[in-house]
Every structure is written in C-alpha cells, then in structure tokens.
Amino acid sequence: MATKEQIAQIVQLRGTGHSLKEIAEIVGMSKSSVAYQLKLLKKKSSKSNHSDVFSSALLGGAIGAAGGLALAILLQELKKGK
C-alpha cells in the first residue's frame, strides 16, 4: 500500500510528464502499483470534488517536500561547520 507521501509524489511526477516507469523508479514502487494508485485517484476524483482529492494528495507531498528542504538546509549548514 502506498503512503500519502508516495501518492503525492506520484501525482506531482505524473503532472510534470514523467512516465509510469520513471515514477516507479523514483517512488520505489512497481510500475503496476503506480498505475493502480493513479487509477484509484481517478476513481476517487470521479466520485467527489476533483480538487479535494488532488489537493489532499499534493498537500501530503508539500509537507514531505518541506521536510526534505529543511533536511537539505541542515546538511548544508553542517558541511559549512566542518
């Protein structure tokens, strides 16, 4: 089962034109799992407000991205201290 962060990353990567194979490699899932997650999102969006489904997926990704950015800044500062 995909995590919220993986789903958000799948949505972001697919939205920027990445192939299923590329997304699978980046996210660490099989190509068929990525396709399945996209199918589930499409199904959910057809039953509810499209923006709600994708907003919640992207929000999960934004939170993950913010954590990654903070870690990158911390590592950069640690390297300066050496």
N, C-alpha and C positions, 0 to 999 in steps of 0.2 A: 504494500500500500504506500502511496506517495505521501510525503509530508506536505504541509501547507507551503513551506519554502520551495520544495521541488515543483509543486503545481504553479506557484507564482513565477518561478524561473522558466518553466515550460511555456507559460503564457507570454512572458516577455520575449523569450527567444523566438517563438513562433511568430509573434507580432513584428519582429525585426527581420523576418525572412529566412530564418535557419531551417534546414531540413530536419526531418524526424531523426535521421541518423546522427546529425550534428548535435541535436538536442539531447539525444540518448547518451552520447559520449560525455557531454558537458555535465549533465544532471546525474549520471551514474545509474541509468536505468536501461532496460532493453528498449529497442525501437517499438516493439509491440506494446509495451507498458506506456510509453509516451503517447502513442496513438490512442490507447484506451483512455488515458487521462483527458486528452483533448475531446474525445467522444463524450465522456461524462460531462465535461464542462459545457459542451454544445447542448447536450440533453437538458442540463440544469438551466441553461440560459433560455431555452425554448419554453420552459415551464414557469419562469419568473422573469423579473426585470433584468434584461441583459447587463445593464450597467452594475447592478448589485452583485452579480456573480463575478464579473471581471474586476470590479473594484475591490472586492474582498480578496481575490487572488493576488492582485497587484499590491494591495496593502501588505499582505504577508511577505511579498518579495521586497517591498520597500523597507520593512523593518529588518529583514535579513541583510539587505544591502547597507543599511545604516550601521549595523553591527560590523559588517565587513570593512566599511570605510573607517570606522573607529579603530579597528584592529590594525589596519594598514598605517594609520597615523601613529599609533602607539609603536609599531615596529620601526617606523622611520625615526621616531624620536629616540628609541633605544639604540639604533645604529649610530646616531649622532653622538650619543654619550660615550661610545667606545673610543 
